[in-house]
Amino acid sequence: MSDTRDEVVAAVTEAHRREWAKVLGATAQLTRDLDLAEECAQDAYAQALETWGESGVPERPGAWLTSIARNRARDVLRRESVFRRKMPLLVADETVQGPEDALNDDRLRLIFTCTHPALSIEARVALTLRLVCGLSTPEVARAFLVPPATMAARITRAKKKIAAARIPYRVPGPDQLEERVTAVLEVVHLIFTTGHTAPLGTDLVRRDLTDSAIRLARMLHLIMPTNGETSALLALLLLIASRQETRMTADGRMALLSEQDRSRWDRQLIAEGRSLLTEALLRRPPSRYALQAAIAALHAEAPSWSDTDWTEIVSIYDVLLRLWPSPVVELNRAVAIGMRDGPGAGLDALSPLLADPALATYGYLSAARADFLRRLENWPQAMAAYEEALTLTDNEIERAFLTERLTEVARNLRQP
Amino acid sequence: MEGAGTRGVGDMAKYMILIYGDAEQWDAMTDEQWRAHDAGHAAFHAEAGSRVLDGRQLESAPTATSLRADALGKIHITDGPFLETKEGLGGYYLLEAADLDEVMRLARLLPELNYMHSGLEIRPVVDRG
């Protein structure tokens, strides 16, 4: 049996997407050295490209790749045992055999190590994308708009700390598990939000990042199906991703939620997100992600922007604000109040936020104010607010949107 | 046993816990606060047991003497700590532990974490074994 070149490339690519974390995780358990494990895992994928054409794609590609990578690692370890003895090794427990414990998972060990709270949040995100999602260093660098050499140094520094400070390669014990799962989800959420609105540059949505985040959340949910916070985060990401395709108009303009073509929202993702959310809401108290997902679900199910259940949305924001006090949540709540009670009420709800130093350079505050002022036909102040919003965003698509609104307001100002 | 294997599961590494804080606030503590503080350290010792290799409180920063060489190799002696900061080094523990998680678990017992002005830094000790 032999497959064509294209089929082999597609099969290896798919195995990379689905199995990379498992292959690397199982190899690292053996090598106790992340760099060596990465090299061996990459070699295994290279060998797959060479041999799968002849031998056919194996029935369980992940198991095939893992076994090749681990064999390769054993060879290297045998050859270099004297040299390796001097290197700091990952602190790992012996693998416990048997499927009785779902948390005995190589991918989990890898992700808990990459998201250890002793690493900076930038390092956690970079390591997770590099080691768990299998992105190359230049890809990770591009996602965060830093030069590849800077990102390479960041990753190397983090790996060195893991080895030298002995950040263990292990799923944390029951006393630490909840806190550490929260730290993992925080990284996944951050990867998604970075991708959802790229802070600067020419793309509004970075699909490589949002897709990586969703894959991570799916993997975590599969391994820990009863963890409510994980279900809630996956629900939230799916519900937001369901409208990813409609955030830009055909001519490349940004479309606000109020303007999006709702018939093109991904109903399958919405249904999946909705059922995960129902599951997550059974847990009390609901997590931050469950509340955010509940708001996203109300949007997803509303026939139109004006026909949205704003009363319910405001009351969920009230709960969210108690659980997760943040000026950004307050801002979103004020926008919802403006929708429930009119632009004047929205403006009033925004006004206490204007003095908040945390929002002083937050462009969405100026943009939200500008929108209320525009709807109140207060053209001079709307114009000033749009100008302010423009100075606060570097995303070209957001800038184009704000410029268009500014032009419309300026026209009204000239011809009352 | 399979694996790189030269360092087994029972292997230990050494860590230094550096205790930092504002000396003025330490000086202002009442006897009762010190008793609670000492009890915290006793609880740490009880839990850490033989993993504590050494641990000391240091005299306050004004008692420090710092030495530093200039470009010509001449040694300058200054009265005071090497770095002049509001929060200075007040003590240390030298520990032996299996990994960072174990050190962090023990460190959380230390009473310096009950105050806003003081805190801990964990540093792995270089192992040339």
Interface residues (C-beta under 8 A of the other chain):
Chain A: Q29 L30 T31 R32 D33 L77 S81 R84 R85 P88 L89 V91 A92 D93 E94 H116 A118 A164 A165 R166 I167 P168 R170 P172 Q176
Chain B: M1 E2 G3 A4 T6 R7 V9 A13 A98 D99 L100 D101 M104 R105 I122 P124 D127
